[in-house]
Amino acid sequence: MSFRKSYITKPIFKWAKGALPTLSETESEAINSGDVHFEAELFSGKPDWSMLRSMKAPELTAEEQAFIDGPCREFCGMVDSWEIDQHTADLSPEAWDFLREKGFFGMIIPKEHGGLGFSAYAHSEVVRYIASHSVVAAVTVMVPNSLGPGELILQFGTDDQKKDWLPRLASGKELPAFGLTSEDAGSDASAMTDDGVICKGQWNGEEVLGIRMNWAKRYITLSPICTVLGLAFKLRDPDHLLGDTEDIGITCALVPTDLPGVETGRRHLPSGTMFLNGPTTGTDVFIPLENIIGGPDYAGRGWMMLMSALAAGRGISLPSLSAASTAMAAHTTGAYARIRKQFNLPIGLFGGVQEPMARIAASAYTVDAGRRLTTATLDQGYKLAVISAIMKYHATTRMRDAITDAMDVHSGKAVIDGPLNYLLPSYRAIPIGITVEGANIVTRNLIIFGQGAIRAHPHLLDEIEALQEPDEEKSLDAFDKHFWAHVNHSVRTVFRAFWSAWTGRGDAPDDAGKIAPLYRRLSRWSAAFAVTADMAFLTLGGALKRKEMISARLGDALSEMYLIAATLKRWEDEGRNEADLPLVHHAAETGFNRIGQALDETIANMPARWVGWLLRPILRPRAHPRGPSDTVTEQCAMLIYHPSETRERLVRDLHKPAPESGLGLLDNAYALVLKAEPLAKRLREMGKTPQEALDAGVLSEKDFQQLKRAEEAVQRVVAVDDYTPDELARLFPDMRRNHDWTGGKEAAE
């Protein structure tokens, strides 16, 4: 044994055994599920920018584009969100039939099994397009293509399961739902009380070995009408019919809903957004072992399967819905701020309004950048556990912020409910995106850094696995190797962080051009983050799992770096449009501010006070930008206020609204106001109203009518819905019982 190993490594090895986190079997499965990608570069402290920049920008095939231009557009024309949310509580039968006929439920299923075989990017584009028109319609389409039977069978199913189930799922003959959330477990899926017991039972007239199941799930989308449930439950074998293990663990199985004991059909009403969602229960339901997804060999491997499959819901569906809502917020807020006047000026010219406009515009650019980069990576075959969690949390959070900002700018227009209100449906749906596919609080505090730290760190997982090796000698040998590699990495990173913090000379690609300074600053914060994370591991060890606020801040820093990197890549992928640079700078400056704040607060809250004394002079966490300047903020606001190619890029390929819809009226008014602007400017300079100018003979009748059409169009947009007593009585049948809305007229008669 070497001197280093005997006298230096061995004492550290003994200390690390108690200090570093040990991994339970469940944690190990979760951490080892999915793949690591660019987040590992950010964790390294020295990102390889060539890896990011060499990735091909996602593109649609001609077939995929035709699907959006044809069936997606036609489907949206069949959907009236107000009618669904207020009256029918469901898509029309014709819309359901259309979804089945055109293969919407089989986007992720390969063509050889009857599906469309779309790429992750195409899947994302379809959801984004539909979500720009209707949240209900988007959720209905995205759920069968997200976490559920189809995704799990594709990844883990037996050949027979694929041949049997995938064609029926693709055609819509089978409508799936996936039951994960137990009534008592919430986001802690490992605490579910739903169980299955290995036993013998009757199946198709024969006695076979199978599972007797009992469950109570809630919040299950499509549960009210599904024909097959993908069900997660804890499997037990008390009679040892399969082997020596009694508690086999979380398992995923296919349960036809027409079996005795299965109860579906009841509905939840999720935040007034009437997609089909409800509870499902099962009492003494028997299925054969072959209904385990993947067959009996996958009994007890459900947690691993779920963690791997969650990449679809977290990395595609919810970010796509968020990208649509954020883009629509930019589209509508920019147009409304241009046509709506206060104090005789368009409200978009006021600095107080420009701030939220700029935030909305930059968020729309960044969320879509993250969506594109993530789907491009998924299309390379990666299962993105950490990046998908980053996108789920930050896309839905930025959607919430963007919609709230849009509501503030629209003010009373956005508050009054009715078919003319194009913002309120998205506002109502915000809590849904925040809570599903893993509640955002859990995602931020436990998953992004908790899982990311171990998977993406260049040495930590190797060290933990070395410590858990049962052979003491092999364990020490492996730990010695990985620990000193970690030390070497940390020393180099400390010097890199110190140099870049004081000089600003981080790495940047040679040909980065005008965004080279942003690359350098991102490299600077990557090094600072890597040093801070290492110090957290060193001083907290296994206790870091319980220090959720510290873990969350480090996750915030990692997430912001990923989103800035995605923003830089989008700018390059789209041809380095200089007009878009204000959006790039706003997004980057906002991100740098948040990274610096997150690291500063992390250091300040380390239990070991000496950490701050050591790290602050090295990392200078407070020497971070104050966010975007007023000049950049105004430039971003004007990009969605005025018609421009940048504005079009932000809202590209969204559904075109019907002319008489609230959104259609806004688009029409925006176009008319812009067309009439030269005339309006002349009148402002003369200090005359249109009527005064017409009477004075300085305005022609034709020009007067043009101004009048623009003003009438604006008034139609500014108007909000109101209702007669009879109309309200149809919406709220019990209203007349509680109030006399007739002013006593009926009593007098």
Summary of the structure (lengths in Angstrom):
residues: 749
radius of gyration: 28.8
end to end distance: 105.9
largest distance: 106.0
contacts: 2658
relative contact order: 0.10
helix: 63%
strand: 9%
